[in-house]
Amino acid sequence: MRLSLPPAPSYYALDDAWGTCAPLRGEVSVDVAVLGGGIAGCSAALHLAKRGYRVALLEARHIGYGASGRAGGQTIFGLAVGQQKLEREVGREDAHRLFDLSIEALDLTQSLIRDHAIDCDYRPNHVHVAVKPRHVDELGLWARELHEEYRYASVRLLNRDELQEHVRSERYLGGLLDSRSGHLQPLKYTRGLARAAMTAGAVLHENSEVLRYENGREVRVHTAQGSVRCAHLVLCGNAYIGAVAPSLARRILGVGTYIIATEPLGEARARSLLPSNAAVADINWILDYFRRSQDHRLLFGGRVSYSSVQPPRLAESMRKRTSKSRTPGAAISTSP
């Protein structure tokens, strides 16, 4: 749905040449088959191939089709739940392990970008921002917890004036800056992982939806036009896993979130809105998040759907939320 005239080109429609990978045809034999061509699947294929395994990756549509290629692009420490709640759910020791895994993921992302020269517009810095006075207190407690309990030293509290160096808006009362987090173009990153996996020797097949698999002395994975015999199968289909693995699918909830992009604003105007080029998210329960793109647009995300039903009046709602977050007087036109 168009939000304004003229419409901007989609941020997720890349104009770089991507040579599509041929569908699987016939029977092949490998050490490991990977289901899913998102970040997890491409990363798994890359690391396995680098260790000498023969790998075939099967993607139902195209590399980065799902959430991996169409995400908000923020790379952030922690999980989608506070550490105190996580400690109540799994215990303090495992909560620390999970947090450490998230930091390992940040470091791994940056090392993969560097080692494989992945051009994905990575930029450092992320700011969680306070919308309400109680959020300022929450950010303070969070910073203390991260410093003292989790030995995570890269976060720094910002008062309202300091926040202006990152977000030129009067809406926010303070922030928590993390220099170890950042943001990137998710489809470029996913494709970069795919290219690195192929360079390492993995074979990728697009338009090769897995219909079923059979366990036995070996695993047999079936698509409409072929099959794979393998010793191991790695399932990286996330919310798309469906009937292939029903027991796993029952434990996964698909959540929709929505992103709009402005027309290109020009570097000077984009910098005037987000001077440090940090990614930003508030700490509301249903949060808003935004950042600059490499081509000087503002990308704004928010709203949530826990079903396949799109929220009503989505375009209008998203534009209003974008306008609430900006600096007064900095009107912007947006497109999906």
LINFEN-V562031 format. One line per field, one symbol per residue. ss: DSSP state (@ for helix, = for strand, . for the rest). psi: psi as a letter, one per 30 degrees, with the letter a starting at -180 (. if undefined). burial: # if it has 9 or more other C-alpha atoms within 8 Angstrom, else .. A space follows every 10 residues. Layout:
ss=???
psi=???
burial=???
This chain:
ss=.......... .......... .....====. .====...@@ @@@@@@@@@@ ....====.. .......... ...==..... ..@@@@@@@@ .@@@@@@@@@ @@@@@@@@@@ @@@@@..... ..======== ..@@@@@@@@ @@@@@@@@.. ....====.@ @@@....... ...======= ===..@@@@@ @@@@@@@@@. ..===..... .===....== ==...===== .====..@@@ .@@@@@@@@. .....===== ==....@@@@ @@@.....== ==......== ==.....=== =====..... ...@@@@@@@ @@@@@..... ...==.
psi=kkelklklkk fgjkgljjjk kklkkaklkl ekkkjkhaee eeeeeeeeef ggkkkkkjke clkgebeefg lfgkjklalh kleeeeeeef leeeeeeeee eeeeeeeeee eeeeeghjjg hkklkkkklk elefeeeeee eeeeeeeeeg hjfgkkkkae eefffejikf ekflljkjff lalljeeeee eeeeeeeeef fkkkjlhikk ellklbflkk kkafgalkkl fkkkjhfbfg ebfeieeeef gkkkkklkkl kllkfkeeee efeiefhllk klglejlkkl llleghlkkk lalkkgagkk kkheeeeeee eeefflkkfi kkkll.
burial=..#...##.. .......... ...#.....# ########## ########## ..######## #####..### .#.##.##.. ..#..##... ##.###.##. .##..#.... .##....### .######### #...##..## ..#####... ....#.#### .########. ########## ########## ####.###.# ########## ###....### ###..##### #######.#. #..#.#..#. .....##.## ######...# #.###.#### ###...#### ###..##### #####..... ....#..##. ###..##... ..####
